[in-house]
Amino acid sequence: MKKHAITYGLGIAIALILYFLLTKVIGLHKYPVLSAFNGVIIGAGIFYALRSYKRGNSGFKYQDGFQIGLFAGSIASVIFAAFMAIYIFTIDTQFATSVLDSWSSNFNKGSLILIISLAIMGISTSFVLTLAFMQLYKESWNQ
């Protein structure tokens, strides 16, 4: 079970990083609305992790599937947030301020709020998508 979560979590993280770098090359990385596609990437990764685990195990339990989906998405979110922290604090120090300037807020904006937001959004997206996908994979009680 841990193997599936770690493997697919790393795969999701790599896909998220590649998507961000692709948007950077194109010049669209400063538009936060494009991060909505991150949910599609996380969802696809969780879907395939659950599918792979169910195919490999005959005794598929709801709790095991839920743990795999949540852990895979959480691992990916933490790795992506760590990558973004390295990117924001060392590579492109003006990136965070340009993104945060588009938010209408009156408080002192720091780069850390962007990283915390990324981690929270990724983990919450993983939670919701895992709940949704488990409805497809759970065993029916109807006879």
C-alpha positions in Angstrom: 0.0 0.0 0.0 2.8 2.4 0.9 4.5 1.6 -2.4 1.5 2.7 -4.4 1.1 6.0 -2.5 4.8 6.9 -2.7 5.2 5.9 -6.4 2.1 7.8 -7.5 2.8 10.7 -5.2 6.2 11.2 -6.7 4.7 10.9 -10.2 2.1 13.5 -9.5 4.7 15.8 -8.0 6.9 15.4 -11.1 3.9 16.2 -13.4 3.0 19.3 -11.3 6.6 20.6 -11.5 6.8 19.9 -15.2 3.5 21.7 -15.8 4.7 24.7 -13.8 8.0 24.8 -15.8 6.0 24.5 -19.0 3.9 27.5 -18.1 7.1 29.4 -17.1 8.6 28.7 -20.5 5.5 29.9 -22.3 5.3 32.9 -19.9 2.0 32.2 -18.3 3.3 31.2 -14.9 2.2 34.5 -13.3 -1.5 33.8 -13.8 -3.0 31.9 -10.8 -6.1 30.8 -12.7 -3.9 28.3 -14.6 -3.2 26.5 -11.4 -6.7 25.0 -11.7 -5.1 22.4 -14.0 -3.2 21.2 -11.0 -6.4 19.6 -9.8 -6.7 17.7 -13.0 -3.1 16.4 -12.6 -3.7 15.4 -8.9 -7.0 13.8 -9.8 -5.5 11.7 -12.6 -2.7 10.6 -10.4 -5.1 9.6 -7.6 -7.3 7.8 -10.0 -4.5 5.7 -11.5 -3.1 5.0 -8.0 -6.4 3.6 -6.8 -6.9 1.7 -10.1 -3.5 0.1 -9.8 -4.0 -0.9 -6.2 -7.4 -2.4 -6.8 -6.2 -4.4 -9.8 -3.3 -5.8 -7.7 -5.3 -6.8 -4.6 -8.4 -8.9 -4.5 -9.4 -7.7 -1.0 -9.9 -4.0 -1.7 -11.0 -2.1 1.4 -12.4 1.4 1.4 -10.0 2.4 4.1 -6.9 1.2 2.2 -8.1 3.0 -1.0 -8.8 6.2 0.9 -5.3 6.1 2.5 -3.6 5.6 -0.8 -5.4 8.4 -2.5 -4.9 10.9 0.4 -1.3 9.9 0.9 -0.4 10.1 -2.8 -2.0 13.5 -3.1 -0.4 14.8 0.1 3.0 13.6 -0.8 2.7 15.3 -4.2 1.5 18.5 -2.6 4.3 18.7 -0.1 7.0 18.0 -2.7 5.5 20.6 -5.0 5.3 23.1 -2.2 8.9 22.4 -1.4 9.9 22.9 -5.0 8.0 26.2 -5.1 9.7 27.3 -1.9 13.1 26.7 -3.5 11.9 28.4 -6.7 10.5 31.4 -4.9 13.3 32.0 -2.5 16.3 31.3 -4.7 15.5 31.3 -8.4 12.9 33.9 -9.0 12.5 36.1 -6.0 10.0 38.5 -7.8 7.6 35.7 -8.7 5.8 35.7 -5.4 5.3 39.4 -5.3 4.0 39.5 -8.8 1.4 36.8 -8.0 0.5 38.2 -4.7 0.0 41.7 -6.2 -2.9 40.3 -8.2 -4.7 39.3 -4.9 -6.8 42.2 -3.5 -5.7 42.3 0.1 -4.6 44.9 2.6 -2.3 42.8 4.8 1.5 42.4 4.6 2.0 39.9 1.8 4.9 37.5 2.2 6.2 34.7 0.0 5.4 32.1 2.7 1.6 32.7 2.4 1.8 31.5 -1.2 3.6 28.3 -0.3 1.2 27.6 2.6 -1.7 28.2 0.2 -0.2 25.8 -2.3 0.1 23.0 0.3 -3.3 23.5 1.7 -5.0 23.7 -1.7 -3.2 20.5 -2.8 -4.0 18.5 0.3 -7.7 19.6 0.3 -8.0 18.8 -3.4 -6.5 15.4 -2.7 -9.0 14.8 0.1 -12.1 15.8 -2.0 -10.9 13.9 -5.1 -10.1 10.8 -3.1 -13.7 10.8 -1.6 -15.1 11.2 -5.1 -13.0 8.4 -6.7 -13.7 6.0 -3.8 -17.3 6.1 -4.8 -16.3 4.5 -8.1 -14.1 1.8 -6.5 -15.9 0.8 -3.4 -17.7 -2.5 -3.2 -21.5 -2.2 -3.6 -23.7 -3.5 -0.8 -26.6 -4.0 -3.1 -27.2 -7.6 -4.0 
